[in-house]
Amino acid sequence: MRELKLRKQNLRYKSRHLEDKLNDHVQEAMHDFSGYVRKVAFETGLKIALNLFFRKRKHREKGEATTETTDGLK
């Protein structure tokens, strides 16, 4: 009887130990994934900002070019 109790305690300990290990791995994976998501979001935001900046600059340069040609006609 005592042997069964010891075995049951041992199995309970192993089970809790494995659960703790699994939780540690899950936490680590979530941390890595959230870091990846932050990185991708930053890169996407940067691409959008650069695209808007270059589009505005191109539009401004195009506007300056048309005013230069119209100034030359006067």
Gaussian input, Z-matrix of N, CA and C with variables (Angstrom, degrees):
# hf/3-21g

backbone

0 1
 N
 C     1     B1
 C     2     B2     1     A1
 N     3     B3     2     A2     1     D1
 C     4     B4     3     A3     2     D2
 C     5     B5     4     A4     3     D3
 N     6     B6     5     A5     4     D4
 C     7     B7     6     A6     5     D5
 C     8     B8     7     A7     6     D6
 N     9     B9     8     A8     7     D7
 C    10    B10     9     A9     8     D8
 C    11    B11    10    A10     9     D9
 N    12    B12    11    A11    10    D10
 C    13    B13    12    A12    11    D11
 C    14    B14    13    A13    12    D12
 N    15    B15    14    A14    13    D13
 C    16    B16    15    A15    14    D14
 C    17    B17    16    A16    15    D15
 N    18    B18    17    A17    16    D16
 C    19    B19    18    A18    17    D17
 C    20    B20    19    A19    18    D18
 N    21    B21    20    A20    19    D19
 C    22    B22    21    A21    20    D20
 C    23    B23    22    A22    21    D21
 N    24    B24    23    A23    22    D22
 C    25    B25    24    A24    23    D23
 C    26    B26    25    A25    24    D24
 N    27    B27    26    A26    25    D25
 C    28    B28    27    A27    26    D26
 C    29    B29    28    A28    27    D27
 N    30    B30    29    A29    28    D28
 C    31    B31    30    A30    29    D29
 C    32    B32    31    A31    30    D30
 N    33    B33    32    A32    31    D31
 C    34    B34    33    A33    32    D32
 C    35    B35    34    A34    33    D33
 N    36    B36    35    A35    34    D34
 C    37    B37    36    A36    35    D35
 C    38    B38    37    A37    36    D36
 N    39    B39    38    A38    37    D37
 C    40    B40    39    A39    38    D38
 C    41    B41    40    A40    39    D39
 N    42    B42    41    A41    40    D40
 C    43    B43    42    A42    41    D41
 C    44    B44    43    A43    42    D42
 N    45    B45    44    A44    43    D43
 C    46    B46    45    A45    44    D44
 C    47    B47    46    A46    45    D45
 N    48    B48    47    A47    46    D46
 C    49    B49    48    A48    47    D47
 C    50    B50    49    A49    48    D48
 N    51    B51    50    A50    49    D49
 C    52    B52    51    A51    50    D50
 C    53    B53    52    A52    51    D51
 N    54    B54    53    A53    52    D52
 C    55    B55    54    A54    53    D53
 C    56    B56    55    A55    54    D54
 N    57    B57    56    A56    55    D55
 C    58    B58    57    A57    56    D56
 C    59    B59    58    A58    57    D57
 N    60    B60    59    A59    58    D58
 C    61    B61    60    A60    59    D59
 C    62    B62    61    A61    60    D60
 N    63    B63    62    A62    61    D61
 C    64    B64    63    A63    62    D62
 C    65    B65    64    A64    63    D63
 N    66    B66    65    A65    64    D64
 C    67    B67    66    A66    65    D65
 C    68    B68    67    A67    66    D66
 N    69    B69    68    A68    67    D67
 C    70    B70    69    A69    68    D68
 C    71    B71    70    A70    69    D69
 N    72    B72    71    A71    70    D70
 C    73    B73    72    A72    71    D71
 C    74    B74    73    A73    72    D72
 N    75    B75    74    A74    73    D73
 C    76    B76    75    A75    74    D74
 C    77    B77    76    A76    75    D75
 N    78    B78    77    A77    76    D76
 C    79    B79    78    A78    77    D77
 C    80    B80    79    A79    78    D78
 N    81    B81    80    A80    79    D79
 C    82    B82    81    A81    80    D80
 C    83    B83    82    A82    81    D81
 N    84    B84    83    A83    82    D82
 C    85    B85    84    A84    83    D83
 C    86    B86    85    A85    84    D84
 N    87    B87    86    A86    85    D85
 C    88    B88    87    A87    86    D86
 C    89    B89    88    A88    87    D87
 N    90    B90    89    A89    88    D88
 C    91    B91    90    A90    89    D89
 C    92    B92    91    A91    90    D90
 N    93    B93    92    A92    91    D91
 C    94    B94    93    A93    92    D92
 C    95    B95    94    A94    93    D93
 N    96    B96    95    A95    94    D94
 C    97    B97    96    A96    95    D95
 C    98    B98    97    A97    96    D96
 N    99    B99    98    A98    97    D97
 C   100   B100    99    A99    98    D98
 C   101   B101   100   A100    99    D99
 N   102   B102   101   A101   100   D100
 C   103   B103   102   A102   101   D101
 C   104   B104   103   A103   102   D102
 N   105   B105   104   A104   103   D103
 C   106   B106   105   A105   104   D104
 C   107   B107   106   A106   105   D105
 N   108   B108   107   A107   106   D106
 C   109   B109   108   A108   107   D107
 C   110   B110   109   A109   108   D108
 N   111   B111   110   A110   109   D109
 C   112   B112   111   A111   110   D110
 C   113   B113   112   A112   111   D111
 N   114   B114   113   A113   112   D112
 C   115   B115   114   A114   113   D113
 C   116   B116   115   A115   114   D114
 N   117   B117   116   A116   115   D115
 C   118   B118   117   A117   116   D116
 C   119   B119   118   A118   117   D117
 N   120   B120   119   A119   118   D118
 C   121   B121   120   A120   119   D119
 C   122   B122   121   A121   120   D120
 N   123   B123   122   A122   121   D121
 C   124   B124   123   A123   122   D122
 C   125   B125   124   A124   123   D123
 N   126   B126   125   A125   124   D124
 C   127   B127   126   A126   125   D125
 C   128   B128   127   A127   126   D126
 N   129   B129   128   A128   127   D127
 C   130   B130   129   A129   128   D128
 C   131   B131   130   A130   129   D129
 N   132   B132   131   A131   130   D130
 C   133   B133   132   A132   131   D131
 C   134   B134   133   A133   132   D132
 N   135   B135   134   A134   133   D133
 C   136   B136   135   A135   134   D134
 C   137   B137   136   A136   135   D135
 N   138   B138   137   A137   136   D136
 C   139   B139   138   A138   137   D137
 C   140   B140   139   A139   138   D138
 N   141   B141   140   A140   139   D139
 C   142   B142   141   A141   140   D140
 C   143   B143   142   A142   141   D141
 N   144   B144   143   A143   142   D142
 C   145   B145   144   A144   143   D143
 C   146   B146   145   A145   144   D144
 N   147   B147   146   A146   145   D145
 C   148   B148   147   A147   146   D146
 C   149   B149   148   A148   147   D147
 N   150   B150   149   A149   148   D148
 C   151   B151   150   A150   149   D149
 C   152   B152   151   A151   150   D150
 N   153   B153   152   A152   151   D151
 C   154   B154   153   A153   152   D152
 C   155   B155   154   A154   153   D153
 N   156   B156   155   A155   154   D154
 C   157   B157   156   A156   155   D155
 C   158   B158   157   A157   156   D156
 N   159   B159   158   A158   157   D157
 C   160   B160   159   A159   158   D158
 C   161   B161   160   A160   159   D159
 N   162   B162   161   A161   160   D160
 C   163   B163   162   A162   161   D161
 C   164   B164   163   A163   162   D162
 N   165   B165   164   A164   163   D163
 C   166   B166   165   A165   164   D164
 C   167   B167   166   A166   165   D165
 N   168   B168   167   A167   166   D166
 C   169   B169   168   A168   167   D167
 C   170   B170   169   A169   168   D168
 N   171   B171   170   A170   169   D169
 C   172   B172   171   A171   170   D170
 C   173   B173   172   A172   171   D171
 N   174   B174   173   A173   172   D172
 C   175   B175   174   A174   173   D173
 C   176   B176   175   A175   174   D174
 N   177   B177   176   A176   175   D175
 C   178   B178   177   A177   176   D176
 C   179   B179   178   A178   177   D177
 N   180   B180   179   A179   178   D178
 C   181   B181   180   A180   179   D179
 C   182   B182   181   A181   180   D180
 N   183   B183   182   A182   181   D181
 C   184   B184   183   A183   182   D182
 C   185   B185   184   A184   183   D183
 N   186   B186   185   A185   184   D184
 C   187   B187   186   A186   185   D185
 C   188   B188   187   A187   186   D186
 N   189   B189   188   A188   187   D187
 C   190   B190   189   A189   188   D188
 C   191   B191   190   A190   189   D189
 N   192   B192   191   A191   190   D190
 C   193   B193   192   A192   191   D191
 C   194   B194   193   A193   192   D192
 N   195   B195   194   A194   193   D193
 C   196   B196   195   A195   194   D194
 C   197   B197   196   A196   195   D195
 N   198   B198   197   A197   196   D196
 C   199   B199   198   A198   197   D197
 C   200   B200   199   A199   198   D198
 N   201   B201   200   A200   199   D199
 C   202   B202   201   A201   200   D200
 C   203   B203   202   A202   201   D201
 N   204   B204   203   A203   202   D202
 C   205   B205   204   A204   203   D203
 C   206   B206   205   A205   204   D204
 N   207   B207   206   A206   205   D205
 C   208   B208   207   A207   206   D206
 C   209   B209   208   A208   207   D207
 N   210   B210   209   A209   208   D208
 C   211   B211   210   A210   209   D209
 C   212   B212   211   A211   210   D210
 N   213   B213   212   A212   211   D211
 C   214   B214   213   A213   212   D212
 C   215   B215   214   A214   213   D213
 N   216   B216   215   A215   214   D214
 C   217   B217   216   A216   215   D215
 C   218   B218   217   A217   216   D216
 N   219   B219   218   A218   217   D217
 C   220   B220   219   A219   218   D218
 C   221   B221   220   A220   219   D219

   B1=1.4505
   B2=1.5406
   B3=1.3082
   B4=1.4714
   B5=1.5288
   B6=1.2885
   B7=1.4674
   B8=1.5301
   B9=1.3188
   B10=1.4714
   B11=1.5310
   B12=1.3472
   B13=1.4716
   B14=1.5270
   B15=1.3320
   B16=1.4609
   B17=1.5202
   B18=1.2996
   B19=1.4696
   B20=1.5305
   B21=1.3374
   B22=1.4611
   B23=1.5351
   B24=1.3428
   B25=1.4590
   B26=1.5280
   B27=1.3235
   B28=1.4611
   B29=1.5308
   B30=1.3205
   B31=1.4696
   B32=1.5252
   B33=1.3269
   B34=1.4579
   B35=1.5384
   B36=1.3283
   B37=1.4662
   B38=1.5288
   B39=1.3288
   B40=1.4676
   B41=1.5257
   B42=1.3308
   B43=1.4564
   B44=1.5304
   B45=1.3219
   B46=1.4722
   B47=1.5226
   B48=1.3149
   B49=1.4638
   B50=1.5320
   B51=1.3308
   B52=1.4670
   B53=1.5284
   B54=1.3333
   B55=1.4644
   B56=1.5259
   B57=1.3239
   B58=1.4669
   B59=1.5250
   B60=1.3209
   B61=1.4695
   B62=1.5321
   B63=1.3269
   B64=1.4623
   B65=1.5280
   B66=1.3320
   B67=1.4672
   B68=1.5225
   B69=1.3230
   B70=1.4680
   B71=1.5243
   B72=1.3296
   B73=1.4714
   B74=1.5259
   B75=1.3279
   B76=1.4673
   B77=1.5268
   B78=1.3278
   B79=1.4633
   B80=1.5288
   B81=1.3208
   B82=1.4636
   B83=1.5271
   B84=1.3358
   B85=1.4662
   B86=1.5261
   B87=1.3281
   B88=1.4610
   B89=1.5300
   B90=1.3159
   B91=1.4651
   B92=1.5286
   B93=1.3320
   B94=1.4659
   B95=1.5227
   B96=1.3390
   B97=1.4566
   B98=1.5275
   B99=1.3288
   B100=1.4665
   B101=1.5300
   B102=1.3329
   B103=1.4617
   B104=1.5187
   B105=1.3295
   B106=1.4698
   B107=1.5301
   B108=1.3368
   B109=1.4668
   B110=1.5275
   B111=1.3401
   B112=1.4657
   B113=1.5210
   B114=1.3232
   B115=1.4689
   B116=1.5280
   B117=1.3301
   B118=1.4660
   B119=1.5266
   B120=1.3325
   B121=1.4654
   B122=1.5245
   B123=1.3259
   B124=1.4681
   B125=1.5175
   B126=1.3404
   B127=1.4643
   B128=1.5177
   B129=1.3313
   B130=1.4611
   B131=1.5252
   B132=1.3253
   B133=1.4635
   B134=1.5142
   B135=1.3206
   B136=1.4625
   B137=1.5270
   B138=1.3267
   B139=1.4669
   B140=1.5234
   B141=1.3272
   B142=1.4650
   B143=1.5251
   B144=1.3320
   B145=1.4710
   B146=1.5253
   B147=1.3245
   B148=1.4653
   B149=1.5201
   B150=1.3216
   B151=1.4597
   B152=1.5284
   B153=1.3340
   B154=1.4643
   B155=1.5278
   B156=1.3285
   B157=1.4669
   B158=1.5224
   B159=1.3411
   B160=1.4615
   B161=1.5203
   B162=1.3285
   B163=1.4608
   B164=1.5298
   B165=1.3480
   B166=1.4638
   B167=1.5278
   B168=1.3258
   B169=1.4656
   B170=1.5295
   B171=1.3320
   B172=1.4679
   B173=1.5279
   B174=1.3337
   B175=1.4540
   B176=1.5326
   B177=1.3319
   B178=1.4650
   B179=1.5258
   B180=1.3431
   B181=1.4692
   B182=1.5212
   B183=1.3318
   B184=1.4642
   B185=1.5273
   B186=1.3268
   B187=1.4680
   B188=1.5097
   B189=1.3282
   B190=1.4643
   B191=1.5231
   B192=1.3157
   B193=1.4653
   B194=1.5236
   B195=1.3151
   B196=1.4686
   B197=1.5180
   B198=1.3348
   B199=1.4698
   B200=1.5182
   B201=1.3234
   B202=1.4678
   B203=1.5215
   B204=1.3245
   B205=1.4695
   B206=1.5205
   B207=1.3147
   B208=1.4673
   B209=1.5204
   B210=1.3434
   B211=1.4687
   B212=1.5307
   B213=1.3088
   B214=1.4593
   B215=1.5193
   B216=1.3109
   B217=1.4577
   B218=1.5222
   B219=1.2965
   B220=1.4768
   B221=1.4801
   A1=110.79
   A2=114.13
   A3=119.58
   A4=110.24
   A5=116.49
   A6=121.49
   A7=111.18
   A8=116.46
   A9=120.56
   A10=111.09
   A11=115.77
   A12=119.20
   A13=110.78
   A14=116.09
   A15=119.87
   A16=111.09
   A17=115.05
   A18=119.27
   A19=110.93
   A20=115.64
   A21=120.88
   A22=110.36
   A23=117.25
   A24=121.26
   A25=111.16
   A26=115.24
   A27=120.26
   A28=110.69
   A29=116.22
   A30=119.95
   A31=111.21
   A32=117.02
   A33=121.26
   A34=109.81
   A35=115.76
   A36=120.53
   A37=110.84
   A38=116.02
   A39=119.77
   A40=110.90
   A41=115.48
   A42=120.22
   A43=110.61
   A44=117.42
   A45=120.78
   A46=111.01
   A47=115.42
   A48=119.66
   A49=110.62
   A50=116.33
   A51=119.90
   A52=111.52
   A53=116.93
   A54=119.91
   A55=110.62
   A56=116.53
   A57=120.27
   A58=111.23
   A59=115.96
   A60=119.88
   A61=110.90
   A62=115.06
   A63=120.20
   A64=110.54
   A65=116.62
   A66=119.81
   A67=111.26
   A68=117.05
   A69=120.23
   A70=111.12
   A71=116.06
   A72=119.96
   A73=110.95
   A74=116.01
   A75=119.88
   A76=109.78
   A77=116.95
   A78=120.55
   A79=111.13
   A80=116.09
   A81=120.45
   A82=111.08
   A83=116.15
   A84=120.17
   A85=110.73
   A86=117.14
   A87=120.31
   A88=110.76
   A89=116.91
   A90=120.87
   A91=110.28
   A92=116.37
   A93=120.52
   A94=111.04
   A95=116.30
   A96=120.62
   A97=110.90
   A98=117.20
   A99=118.95
   A100=110.41
   A101=117.17
   A102=119.85
   A103=111.36
   A104=115.98
   A105=121.07
   A106=110.11
   A107=115.94
   A108=119.85
   A109=110.27
   A110=117.06
   A111=120.23
   A112=110.97
   A113=116.29
   A114=120.86
   A115=110.69
   A116=116.60
   A117=120.49
   A118=110.35
   A119=116.89
   A120=119.91
   A121=110.56
   A122=116.90
   A123=120.41
   A124=110.52
   A125=116.39
   A126=119.73
   A127=111.16
   A128=117.02
   A129=120.62
   A130=110.31
   A131=116.43
   A132=120.28
   A133=111.73
   A134=116.01
   A135=120.56
   A136=110.79
   A137=116.93
   A138=120.10
   A139=111.04
   A140=116.40
   A141=120.19
   A142=110.29
   A143=115.88
   A144=119.84
   A145=111.03
   A146=117.31
   A147=119.93
   A148=111.29
   A149=116.96
   A150=121.03
   A151=110.26
   A152=116.55
   A153=119.70
   A154=111.26
   A155=116.43
   A156=120.58
   A157=110.94
   A158=116.80
   A159=119.67
   A160=111.78
   A161=117.31
   A162=119.87
   A163=109.88
   A164=116.25
   A165=119.93
   A166=110.46
   A167=116.96
   A168=121.27
   A169=110.76
   A170=115.98
   A171=120.23
   A172=109.97
   A173=115.33
   A174=120.19
   A175=110.06
   A176=117.27
   A177=121.69
   A178=110.39
   A179=117.42
   A180=121.29
   A181=110.54
   A182=115.75
   A183=119.41
   A184=109.54
   A185=117.72
   A186=122.11
   A187=111.50
   A188=117.89
   A189=121.58
   A190=110.84
   A191=117.12
   A192=120.77
   A193=110.31
   A194=118.38
   A195=120.35
   A196=110.52
   A197=118.66
   A198=119.35
   A199=110.82
   A200=118.29
   A201=120.90
   A202=110.41
   A203=117.38
   A204=119.71
   A205=110.60
   A206=117.85
   A207=118.87
   A208=110.66
   A209=117.97
   A210=120.49
   A211=110.54
   A212=117.07
   A213=121.31
   A214=112.08
   A215=118.38
   A216=122.35
   A217=111.89
   A218=118.00
   A219=120.63
   A220=113.18
   D1=-45.97
   D2=178.96
   D3=-61.23
   D4=-37.14
   D5=179.45
   D6=-63.01
   D7=-39.42
   D8=178.64
   D9=-65.83
   D10=-39.89
   D11=178.36
   D12=-63.08
   D13=-43.50
   D14=178.94
   D15=-63.13
   D16=-41.23
   D17=179.35
   D18=-64.69
   D19=-41.42
   D20=178.67
   D21=-62.87
   D22=-43.26
   D23=177.65
   D24=-62.50
   D25=-41.45
   D26=179.78
   D27=-62.78
   D28=-43.91
   D29=178.80
   D30=-65.49
   D31=-38.96
   D32=178.51
   D33=-63.43
   D34=-42.63
   D35=178.50
   D36=-62.44
   D37=-45.96
   D38=179.61
   D39=-62.07
   D40=-41.32
   D41=-179.85
   D42=-61.80
   D43=-46.42
   D44=179.65
   D45=-65.16
   D46=-39.07
   D47=178.90
   D48=-62.06
   D49=-44.07
   D50=178.97
   D51=-66.61
   D52=-37.42
   D53=176.66
   D54=-62.86
   D55=-43.10
   D56=178.31
   D57=-62.42
   D58=-42.27
   D59=178.01
   D60=-61.53
   D61=-44.65
   D62=179.42
   D63=-61.72
   D64=-44.13
   D65=178.66
   D66=-62.17
   D67=-38.42
   D68=177.06
   D69=-62.23
   D70=-42.84
   D71=179.19
   D72=-65.77
   D73=-38.94
   D74=179.15
   D75=-64.34
   D76=-44.82
   D77=179.31
   D78=-61.47
   D79=-42.46
   D80=179.15
   D81=-63.88
   D82=-42.28
   D83=179.33
   D84=-65.03
   D85=-41.35
   D86=179.00
   D87=-64.85
   D88=-39.08
   D89=178.10
   D90=-63.18
   D91=-45.80
   D92=179.03
   D93=-62.91
   D94=-42.51
   D95=-178.35
   D96=-66.33
   D97=-42.68
   D98=-179.95
   D99=-65.63
   D100=-34.42
   D101=175.08
   D102=-64.15
   D103=-40.70
   D104=178.09
   D105=-63.24
   D106=-44.60
   D107=-179.37
   D108=-63.03
   D109=-42.23
   D110=177.35
   D111=-60.14
   D112=-42.80
   D113=-178.93
   D114=-64.10
   D115=-45.46
   D116=-179.77
   D117=-64.96
   D118=-41.19
   D119=179.10
   D120=-63.06
   D121=-41.10
   D122=178.62
   D123=-63.41
   D124=-46.36
   D125=-179.58
   D126=-62.81
   D127=-40.21
   D128=179.45
   D129=-65.36
   D130=-44.79
   D131=177.91
   D132=-61.20
   D133=-40.37
   D134=178.57
   D135=-63.97
   D136=-42.26
   D137=178.65
   D138=-62.82
   D139=-41.79
   D140=179.46
   D141=-63.92
   D142=-45.48
   D143=-179.14
   D144=-62.73
   D145=-44.34
   D146=179.17
   D147=-64.41
   D148=-40.28
   D149=178.82
   D150=-60.80
   D151=-45.56
   D152=178.80
   D153=-64.37
   D154=-40.75
   D155=179.68
   D156=-61.68
   D157=-48.70
   D158=-178.34
   D159=-68.47
   D160=-34.63
   D161=177.72
   D162=-64.68
   D163=-43.25
   D164=179.28
   D165=-64.83
   D166=-41.62
   D167=179.62
   D168=-64.11
   D169=-42.36
   D170=179.21
   D171=-63.44
   D172=-42.32
   D173=179.77
   D174=-64.38
   D175=-41.04
   D176=179.27
   D177=-65.18
   D178=-43.42
   D179=179.43
   D180=-64.11
   D181=-38.29
   D182=178.47
   D183=-65.01
   D184=-39.52
   D185=178.10
   D186=-65.53
   D187=-39.71
   D188=178.10
   D189=-67.13
   D190=-36.64
   D191=-179.81
   D192=-66.69
   D193=-38.47
   D194=179.91
   D195=-71.58
   D196=-34.92
   D197=177.80
   D198=-70.45
   D199=-33.01
   D200=177.28
   D201=-65.63
   D202=-41.39
   D203=-179.49
   D204=-70.34
   D205=-35.70
   D206=178.80
   D207=-74.31
   D208=-30.98
   D209=176.32
   D210=-66.49
   D211=-36.04
   D212=-179.95
   D213=-68.79
   D214=-24.54
   D215=-179.33
   D216=-79.33
   D217=-23.07
   D218=-175.89
   D219=-73.56

